[in-house]
Amino acid sequence: MARLLLMPAVAANAVEAVLSDWPVAETAQFAAGDAIATVETEKAVVDVPAETGGVILRRLVEVGASVEVGAPIALIGDLGEAVDDVDAVLAALGVAVVGVAPAGRVFASPLARRLAKDAGLALTELLGTGPGGRVVRRDVERAIAARATAPLTQPTAPATVHAVPAAPAAAAPASRAPGPTGGPAAPDQPPAYEDVPHSRMRRAIAARLTESTREAPHFFLSGTARVDKLLRMRQRLNDHGTVRVSVNDLVVVAAARTHVLVPAMNVVWMPDAVRRFTGVDVAVAVRTDRGLVTPVLRGVDTMTLSAVAVASRDLVERARSGQLREDELVGGSLTVTNLGSYGTEAFSAIINPPQSAMLAVGAAREEPVVRSGKLKVAKVMHVTLSVDHRPVDGADAAEWMAAFLALLEEPVRILA
């Protein structure tokens, strides 16, 4: 029986979400558990699974449209079901067919309206290619691109002749600087650029980082650890183990162990209290095509190193493929962000609210070090801890940093 597919509430307290993709084509069949729609929230891109098998009879929302939670996004039917008059079925279900209404009103998705307004385009001038002539994001982007490539014209004004004194005979005529080929330089041209509309995730990232720098008084601690032993231990683990362990896995476990040793860091600032956690959840920063996400590893203080490696790899893969759940993006008091693979030696990071700390990890590099009064070359790693001064005092953060560096330099303690 034909029925409506509604925009799900994939995030707590969400009032709308963006229809990011249609994995199943219109009139195509799907099985129970198949992803039939992909929805973008402020934090993640989530696939919507089918509860039972069926067929997409008609899509009601174009990709890129912002839709209220509970609003219809498609008409679906049972497996093998065919409907002769889809419009009649939609009307019976209380869904009007979209298009251009009387009195010149143009139907458009909320995202298309916002993009058109920002670009100074009138909806009445756009050709809608969505269902029933609805103006969607691609229509606005096409119009913006067309305007950008249109030839620039200047209104012609009548020439005005001004009398000027004759230049002295010996004076050389002024000339423009030569162009690239030695001839006269071309007149100034406006720089070429492209405006990429903000995604919901990019807007969310900007809002959260702005909130963090505004609300959380940051202070920073830097430290350097000799990691020769750490890297040798990792090599042995990978040579003889069944699970490949990364340097970041070792850092995450060491950070969790340090939170157990210094519980004053395992806290977050709340409006009426400092919340102290009994377990240690650590977020890891993951770069994706859509932006930075920070999925959370739960109970790292109770996990083995190999278990952390497996769980971390799973989170990273699903983050990059847009398959994280909303609950996997909240919680924890610390995020680990590692730019070592890019060759970055050291950096500082902005705290991910409402967490209280962010650990920035640089690359392991050979550097000269002094030990027992002698100069040697060793592999060292620079780390910087960004801390929210509201729930954490400087002495507690310094104690944490000392304990963390000690674990990196005696890594067998990480496995204990």
Order of alpha helices (4+ residues) and beta strands (2+ residues): beta-beta-beta-beta-beta-beta-beta-beta-alpha-alpha-alpha-alpha-beta-alpha-alpha-beta-beta-beta-beta-beta-beta-alpha-beta-beta-beta-alpha
